[in-house]
Structures are given as C-alpha cells and as structure tokens.
C-alpha cells in the first residue's frame, strides 16, 4: 500500500489524446522542483508491450533510452530535460511489465496457489511499482502521468490503483485532469461540454479531479472557468488555462503565473518555499528561446519522417531539442528542414539542395529504405564542406560512404543492407548474431550508458574537454575492426573508442580537411538538456553559425 507522507499527483487525460499530458507532467515537476522539493516523474504506458523498443516509431514516436538501457516512451525524455537530471528505469511502467511480473510470480508459486486476478494482484503490483519508484528516487513528491484518455479500457486498472491509494491516504494523493476545450470555427465559441463529460466519466471510476488544466487554442476566460468549476465541482482558481504557445518551455512559467505550484502544495498540505534561482535560470533560457540574434538553417536527412501527408517530427524529438538547446545557448535559432532521403534517390530533389543549408544532421534509424539517398547526402556534405553531424546509423553510413568514395572499397556496405556482401565495413556485433537468429529483438541491442575514451587533439576532445565520457547507446552494428586501419590510412579519425579500443565510438575528419565532420555510434541527443546542452551539438551549431555568417557576406 502507498507509503504515508509521500505525496502522489496523478495526471490523467480527458476528451482526446495528444493534448500535452507529458509536457504538463514535466512542467508540474519543474515548478515543484523549483520550490525545493525532490520530485519524481513517472510515465505509465497502458500498452501490453513490455517496453517501447519494439514499437514502430512512426506510430509511437521516439524510443527514449535511459541510462540503464531501458527503452521508454518519449515523454521520459521531456521529464529528464525539464528536471535536468537522469531518471531510473523504475520511473517507466507499462501494462506489459505489470502483467509479466504477476504471471511470472504465479508460475513460481509466488501467490501460494491462490487464484490470481486483476483485483487485487494486478492493481497491487501497480501500487508497488509507484512506491518503488518513489523509494529509489528518494523523492518527496511523485507526479504520475497515466497514458491514454479516461474511458480507455487499458488504463482503467492504473486509475483504480490510484483510487485505492487516495482512499488509504486522502491527504497525500491529488488528481489533475488535462483536457481539451475546442473552439469550433463555425461557432466561434469555446465549448466546455466535452470536458464536463470527461470529468463525469472520471467520476464513474470513483475519482474526482482536484485541478483541471484546460488545453485550447485560446486562453480560458473567467466565464469558461466558472462554468467548468460549477459543473465539475472544483474551485474556480483550480481551473488552469493552458493555451497553445510557441515553446513548450514556456509552460512552467505560465503555470507559475497562475500560482499552480502554490495551489498544489496547499492542497497537499506542503509549504511553498519558492527558490528564485531555479526558475531564474529557466527564465534566462526561455528568453534565449524567444530572442535569438541569428538563424541557422539545418537539414535533417533521414527516414521515418512521414505518414501520408503529415511530417512526424516526434520520431526524432530528442535530436530536435538537442540542436535547439545548443543553438539557443549560442544566441541562434535553428530552422529545421526535414528531407526524406528517398527524395534524393527518386530525383525529386537534387543533392545540390543541401548547399543552401548551414549544417546537415543524419539521425539514427534501422532497415534499408532510403539508405542510398542518405549516403549520397553524406558524400555531398563531405565534399562541399557542409558541417555534418551523424548519429548512430548516421555514423555507420558516413563510414560506408568514406570507404566507398575515399578508400576505394566500392562495394563497402553494412550487413543490415546486404548480409552476403564481401566487404561488410559495418558488421553486427558478435553477441548479437545468436539473438537475431533466435528472433530475440526486444531489449537485446547494445543499450544504455557505456564509456568512451576521447583522443586528444581531435574535434571531439575540443568539444568535450575530457579524456573519458559516458554516452547512451541503441544499436546492434559496429565498425568492422578489419577495416579500421585502411580507413585511418586515408584520413578518417576514430576520435572516440571503447576503453579497450575494440569499438569505434566517434568518427571524424581533421579540421584541416573539413570544418566539422563528426559522427557518433552513440546517441548524444539523449543527454542534452535545456540548461546543459550537449557539447557535440554545440560544436556542430558553432560550425553552422560560422558557415551562415560566411555565406551571408
């Protein structure tokens, strides 16, 4: 059962999905943290997937990898970025995890032969996980985002678990519903009825929200707030307006203008002890977001971009935010353009299109679709001295491009593209071969934090300023050691390696050859945060700014 004294805030969605529960949860965590409380943010995904690693990124968005290696929902990335710290794997919960553990315990006679049922066993396992996350983090307040929308069959058990916790410790549990208030264009008036219906549906679970955060295109006026308060049985000042804004990083500041942290702390019988320094640093960051002195044009060349007529930027959300943080820290705003590599293959776009950009990023990915187009784009960036940053697959393909066009290995490729090829410059890691043969895909890649030694005198060392770093990984393939000497003889520099020297972590070209050509086997974007931008992204942004200034003369 829930530990008495620890505070739990449950964030539940109403009306429809995609209204910003993740950003809301992260922002609530931020403003409570600024008050001096140790806050723990937990994401509940009601899927039967055990983790997010096997989910299609076009359907689900980015799989965010924690330090431990657990592949999670992209909201965990927002949590880390807003709190400015890394989170343990206990902060991510899926239905698959819960059911798996209960079934495994039953198979091992962990329930002493009792009939195992959803109530109480699944419900109690959920509560145990919430408690464990609080204990491991040593936090005072847990903010728990329940994925999906009220009324979804799959998240009902999590809401039931929260109800039991509330019944046991009524002063320690608080509910916030994030809802959507539409403004139909033909009517021109904000409508509260969908929200009223969502609250009634939540009431049917035995749960009454303490706060309602109203998402809408426009600001909620006092009339709408009063109506929601009356119909939904909450205080008018507990209806918080959350209109569409330019930057998600404004949300904590907007919440503070409505004194949300003070109201929450009062409801939880906690003292408000606002520490101005914490929010001042955040305010300074937001000022840079809104007042850039210059703009840089960055092309992101890859796949997983589109579904029908829609561009799905969530697939690369951490990459987007990382380049923003570094650019903003340098007084610049990045203008990002999504380029599908297949457009280069089909001839829809000429490669010379890239010449107008100040930098090119090739993010991670899997599979063979659009790979030739990416390799051509990398070659163009290399030959035309356009700042280049390759991430994971972006490094592997940069090595293949260099092997083909500089080293002279014309059929250089990766086992992922052609397992029977003669020159597998990129090959699968030895420990991965059996896993693939057995179709053991879930959670079996090289995942999580690994150390890397950085060679002095290189671009990477200049960026990091350190001889040893730790970075997060998510891949099965590596640079084949048999080709490293030939690549180095022709000028490629492996400036970051595993401590034993067997795995190539960073590939780059010397500054005298190219202004900035750096690629990493790991995912540096996963560790970038608003107040602590990642040094490699910052070095890339500096080079892009320099190119922009030169081209504008």
NORMOUR-V898761 format. One record per residue. N is the residue number from 1. RES is the residue in one letter. PSI is psi in radians with two decimals (none if undefined). Layout:
N_RES_PSI ; N_RES_PSI
This chain:
1_X_2.77 ; 2_X_2.47 ; 3_X_2.21 ; 4_X_2.38 ; 5_X_-0.61 ; 6_X_2.41 ; 7_X_2.40 ; 8_X_2.24 ; 9_X_2.13 ; 10_X_2.19 ; 11_X_2.06 ; 12_X_2.51 ; 13_X_2.58 ; 14_X_2.74 ; 15_X_-1.02 ; 16_X_2.88 ; 17_X_2.94 ; 18_X_0.36 ; 19_X_-0.01 ; 20_X_0.58 ; 21_X_-0.66 ; 22_X_-0.82 ; 23_X_-0.66 ; 24_X_-0.82 ; 25_X_-0.80 ; 26_X_-0.68 ; 27_X_-0.68 ; 28_X_-0.75 ; 29_X_-0.71 ; 30_X_-0.82 ; 31_X_-0.55 ; 32_X_-0.66 ; 33_X_-0.69 ; 34_X_-0.32 ; 35_X_0.10 ; 36_X_0.14 ; 37_X_2.51 ; 38_X_2.03 ; 39_X_2.49 ; 40_X_2.18 ; 41_X_2.24 ; 42_X_2.35 ; 43_X_2.24 ; 44_X_2.08 ; 45_X_2.03 ; 46_X_0.18 ; 47_X_2.75 ; 48_X_-0.10 ; 49_X_2.45 ; 50_X_-0.62 ; 51_X_-3.09 ; 52_X_0.03 ; 53_X_-0.53 ; 54_X_0.08 ; 55_X_2.49 ; 56_X_2.13 ; 57_X_-0.46 ; 58_X_-0.60 ; 59_X_-0.63 ; 60_X_-0.24 ; 61_X_-2.97 ; 62_X_2.48 ; 63_X_1.96 ; 64_X_2.17 ; 65_X_2.17 ; 66_X_2.98 ; 67_X_-0.66 ; 68_X_-0.33 ; 69_X_-0.11 ; 70_X_2.30 ; 71_X_2.11 ; 72_X_3.09 ; 73_X_2.64 ; 74_X_-0.38 ; 75_X_-0.50 ; 76_X_-0.54 ; 77_X_-0.77 ; 78_X_-0.70 ; 79_X_-0.85 ; 80_X_-0.69 ; 81_X_-0.72 ; 82_X_-0.71 ; 83_X_-0.40 ; 84_X_0.45 ; 85_X_2.84 ; 86_X_2.59 ; 87_X_2.56 ; 88_X_2.90 ; 89_X_-0.34 ; 90_X_-0.23 ; 91_X_0.03 ; 92_X_2.21 ; 93_X_2.27 ; 94_X_2.78 ; 95_X_-0.65 ; 96_X_-0.75 ; 97_X_-0.81 ; 98_X_-0.89 ; 99_X_-0.68 ; 100_X_-0.83 ; 101_X_-0.66 ; 102_X_-0.74 ; 103_X_-0.74 ; 104_X_-0.66 ; 105_X_-0.70 ; 106_X_-0.71 ; 107_X_-0.49 ; 108_X_0.31 ; 109_X_0.55 ; 110_X_-0.27 ; 111_X_0.26 ; 112_X_0.66 ; 113_X_0.13 ; 114_X_2.81 ; 115_X_2.10 ; 116_X_2.22 ; 117_X_2.90 ; 118_X_-0.78 ; 119_X_2.01 ; 120_X_-0.13 ; 121_X_-0.82 ; 122_X_-0.80 ; 123_X_-0.78 ; 124_X_-0.56 ; 125_X_-0.65 ; 126_X_-0.84 ; 127_X_-0.71 ; 128_X_-0.70 ; 129_X_-0.69 ; 130_X_-0.74 ; 131_X_-0.73 ; 132_X_-0.72 ; 133_X_-0.72 ; 134_X_-0.75 ; 135_X_-0.77 ; 136_X_-0.65 ; 137_X_-0.27 ; 138_X_0.56 ; 139_X_2.88 ; 140_X_-0.50 ; 141_X_2.31 ; 142_X_2.26 ; 143_X_2.03 ; 144_X_2.01 ; 145_X_2.08 ; 146_X_1.98 ; 147_X_2.78 ; 148_X_-2.88 ; 149_X_2.53 ; 150_X_2.36 ; 151_X_-0.33 ; 152_X_2.33 ; 153_X_-0.69 ; 154_X_-0.35 ; 155_X_0.06 ; 156_X_-0.63 ; 157_X_-0.58 ; 158_X_-0.67 ; 159_X_-0.66 ; 160_X_-0.71 ; 161_X_-0.71 ; 162_X_-0.62 ; 163_X_-0.73 ; 164_X_-0.70 ; 165_X_-0.70 ; 166_X_-0.70 ; 167_X_-0.63 ; 168_X_-0.74 ; 169_X_1.33 ; 170_X_-0.48 ; 171_X_-0.10 ; 172_X_-0.01 ; 173_X_2.35 ; 174_X_2.55 ; 175_X_2.41 ; 176_X_2.21 ; 177_X_2.26 ; 178_X_2.03 ; 179_X_3.00 ; 180_X_2.32 ; 181_X_1.85 ; 182_X_2.69 ; 183_X_1.51 ; 184_X_2.20 ; 185_X_-0.56 ; 186_X_-0.30 ; 187_X_-0.71 ; 188_X_0.32 ; 189_X_2.40 ; 190_X_2.31 ; 191_X_2.30 ; 192_X_-0.18 ; 193_X_-0.75 ; 194_X_-0.65 ; 195_X_-0.74 ; 196_X_-0.76 ; 197_X_-0.66 ; 198_X_-0.69 ; 199_X_-0.72 ; 200_X_-0.64 ; 201_X_-0.69 ; 202_X_-0.67 ; 203_X_-0.56 ; 204_X_-0.30 ; 205_X_-0.08 ; 206_X_0.39 ; 207_X_2.31 ; 208_X_2.13 ; 209_X_2.56 ; 210_X_-0.49 ; 211_X_2.60 ; 212_X_2.14 ; 213_X_1.98 ; 214_X_1.86 ; 215_X_2.38 ; 216_X_2.95 ; 217_X_-0.46 ; 218_X_2.92 ; 219_X_2.40 ; 220_X_2.21 ; 221_X_3.00 ; 222_X_-0.58 ; 223_X_-0.76 ; 224_X_-0.73 ; 225_X_-0.78 ; 226_X_-0.70 ; 227_X_-0.77 ; 228_X_-0.76 ; 229_X_-0.79 ; 230_X_-0.79 ; 231_X_-0.45 ; 232_X_0.05 ; 233_X_0.77 ; 234_X_2.96 ; 235_X_2.49 ; 236_X_-0.66 ; 237_X_-0.01 ; 238_X_0.07 ; 239_X_1.95 ; 240_X_2.27 ; 241_X_2.31 ; 242_X_1.33 ; 243_X_2.89 ; 244_X_2.42 ; 245_X_2.93 ; 246_X_-0.68 ; 247_X_2.39 ; 248_X_-0.34 ; 249_X_-0.11 ; 250_X_-0.35 ; 251_X_-0.84 ; 252_X_-0.66 ; 253_X_-0.69 ; 254_X_-0.70 ; 255_X_-0.69 ; 256_X_-0.53 ; 257_X_-0.52 ; 258_X_0.15 ; 259_X_0.65 ; 260_X_-0.75 ; 261_X_-0.70 ; 262_X_-0.71 ; 263_X_-0.71 ; 264_X_-0.80 ; 265_X_-0.67 ; 266_X_-0.76 ; 267_X_-0.58 ; 268_X_0.08 ; 269_X_0.73 ; 270_X_2.69 ; 271_X_2.37 ; 272_X_2.14 ; 273_X_1.12 ; 274_X_2.21 ; 275_X_1.88 ; 276_X_-0.53 ; 277_X_-0.78 ; 278_X_-0.82 ; 279_X_-0.46 ; 280_X_-0.73 ; 281_X_-0.69 ; 282_X_-0.72 ; 283_X_-0.71 ; 284_X_-0.71 ; 285_X_-0.79 ; 286_X_-0.61 ; 287_X_-0.68 ; 288_X_-0.59 ; 289_X_-0.72 ; 290_X_-0.20 ; 291_X_1.02 ; 292_X_2.59 ; 293_X_-0.30 ; 294_X_3.02 ; 295_X_2.46 ; 296_X_2.49 ; 297_X_2.05 ; 298_X_2.26 ; 299_X_2.25 ; 300_X_1.93 ; 301_X_2.13 ; 302_X_-2.63 ; 303_X_-2.91 ; 304_X_0.50 ; 305_X_-0.60 ; 306_X_2.69 ; 307_X_1.80 ; 308_X_-2.16 ; 309_X_0.15 ; 310_X_2.42 ; 311_X_2.24 ; 312_X_1.43 ; 313_X_-0.32 ; 314_X_-0.36 ; 315_X_-0.54 ; 316_X_0.65 ; 317_X_-0.67 ; 318_X_-0.60 ; 319_X_-0.79 ; 320_X_-0.85 ; 321_X_-0.63 ; 322_X_-0.77 ; 323_X_-0.54 ; 324_X_-0.86 ; 325_X_-0.80 ; 326_X_-0.72 ; 327_X_-0.81 ; 328_X_-0.66 ; 329_X_-0.38 ; 330_X_0.14 ; 331_X_0.37 ; 332_X_2.68 ; 333_X_2.18 ; 334_X_2.23 ; 335_X_1.93 ; 336_X_2.34 ; 337_X_2.22 ; 338_X_2.16 ; 339_X_2.05 ; 340_X_2.21 ; 341_X_-0.43 ; 342_X_-0.40 ; 343_X_-0.52 ; 344_X_-0.64 ; 345_X_-0.69 ; 346_X_-0.24 ; 347_X_0.04 ; 348_X_-0.62 ; 349_X_2.33 ; 350_X_2.61 ; 351_X_-0.49 ; 352_X_-0.22 ; 353_X_-0.57 ; 354_X_-0.34 ; 355_X_-0.42 ; 356_X_-0.08 ; 357_X_2.67 ; 358_X_-0.20 ; 359_X_2.70 ; 360_X_2.29 ; 361_X_2.31 ; 362_X_1.92 ; 363_X_-3.07 ; 364_X_2.99 ; 365_X_3.09 ; 366_X_2.78 ; 367_X_-3.11 ; 368_X_-0.23 ; 369_X_2.24 ; 370_X_0.17 ; 371_X_-0.72 ; 372_X_-0.66 ; 373_X_-0.67 ; 374_X_-0.76 ; 375_X_-0.70 ; 376_X_-0.69 ; 377_X_-0.70 ; 378_X_-0.76 ; 379_X_-0.75 ; 380_X_-0.76 ; 381_X_-0.68 ; 382_X_-0.83 ; 383_X_-0.45 ; 384_X_0.25 ; 385_X_0.62 ; 386_X_2.23 ; 387_X_2.29 ; 388_X_2.35 ; 389_X_2.03 ; 390_X_2.41 ; 391_X_2.05 ; 392_X_-1.77 ; 393_X_-0.53 ; 394_X_-0.44 ; 395_X_-0.79 ; 396_X_-0.75 ; 397_X_-0.51 ; 398_X_-0.68 ; 399_X_-0.72 ; 400_X_-0.80 ; 401_X_-0.75 ; 402_X_-0.72 ; 403_X_-0.70 ; 404_X_-0.85 ; 405_X_-0.23 ; 406_X_-0.86 ; 407_X_-0.50 ; 408_X_0.24 ; 409_X_1.49 ; 410_X_-0.52 ; 411_X_0.35 ; 412_X_2.39 ; 413_X_-2.96 ; 414_X_2.59 ; 415_X_-0.48 ; 416_X_-0.56 ; 417_X_-0.75 ; 418_X_1.62 ; 419_X_-0.31 ; 420_X_0.12 ; 421_X_2.71 ; 422_X_-0.73 ; 423_X_1.47 ; 424_X_1.47 ; 425_X_-0.55 ; 426_X_2.12 ; 427_X_2.86 ; 428_X_2.54 ; 429_X_2.51 ; 430_X_-0.74 ; 431_X_-0.17 ; 432_X_-0.35 ; 433_X_-0.84 ; 434_X_-0.65 ; 435_X_-0.71 ; 436_X_-0.66 ; 437_X_-0.61 ; 438_X_0.11 ; 439_X_0.70 ; 440_X_1.46 ; 441_X_-0.65 ; 442_X_2.09 ; 443_X_0.46 ; 444_X_0.00 ; 445_X_3.10 ; 446_X_1.87 ; 447_X_2.53 ; 448_X_-2.89 ; 449_X_2.32 ; 450_X_2.60 ; 451_X_2.71 ; 452_X_2.36 ; 453_X_2.34 ; 454_X_2.26 ; 455_X_2.26 ; 456_X_2.60 ; 457_X_0.07 ; 458_X_2.93 ; 459_X_-0.70 ; 460_X_-0.76 ; 461_X_-0.64 ; 462_X_-0.67 ; 463_X_-0.87 ; 464_X_-0.73 ; 465_X_0.36 ; 466_X_2.69 ; 467_X_-0.39 ; 468_X_2.31 ; 469_X_2.91 ; 470_X_2.29 ; 471_X_2.77 ; 472_X_2.47 ; 473_X_2.77 ; 474_X_1.48 ; 475_X_2.90 ; 476_X_-0.28 ; 477_X_2.68 ; 478_X_2.89 ; 479_X_2.24 ; 480_X_2.10 ; 481_X_-0.43 ; 482_X_-0.31 ; 483_X_-0.05 ; 484_X_-0.80 ; 485_X_-0.74 ; 486_X_-0.68 ; 487_X_-0.74 ; 488_X_-0.63 ; 489_X_-0.52 ; 490_X_0.20 ; 491_X_-0.16 ; 492_X_2.41 ; 493_X_2.16 ; 494_X_1.60 ; 495_X_-0.15 ; 496_X_2.27 ; 497_X_2.86 ; 498_X_2.71 ; 499_X_-0.53 ; 500_X_0.00 ; 501_X_0.13 ; 502_X_-0.47 ; 503_X_2.29 ; 504_X_2.07 ; 505_X_-0.55 ; 506_X_2.31 ; 507_X_2.44 ; 508_X_2.93 ; 509_X_2.51 ; 510_X_2.61 ; 511_X_-0.47 ; 512_X_-0.29 ; 513_X_-0.65 ; 514_X_2.42 ; 515_X_-0.63 ; 516_X_1.84 ; 517_X_1.71 ; 518_X_2.38 ; 519_X_2.50 ; 520_X_2.48 ; 521_X_-0.45 ; 522_X_-3.12 ; 523_X_1.52 ; 524_X_-0.45 ; 525_X_-0.42 ; 526_X_-0.25 ; 527_X_0.07 ; 528_X_2.39 ; 529_X_2.73 ; 530_X_-0.78 ; 531_X_-0.13 ; 532_X_1.34 ; 533_X_2.69 ; 534_X_2.34 ; 535_X_-0.58 ; 536_X_-0.68 ; 537_X_-0.63 ; 538_X_-0.72 ; 539_X_-0.70 ; 540_X_-0.78 ; 541_X_-0.68 ; 542_X_-0.75 ; 543_X_-0.68 ; 544_X_-0.69 ; 545_X_-0.74 ; 546_X_-0.75 ; 547_X_-0.70 ; 548_X_-0.78 ; 549_X_-0.66 ; 550_X_-0.73 ; 551_X_-0.38 ; 552_X_-0.17 ; 553_X_none
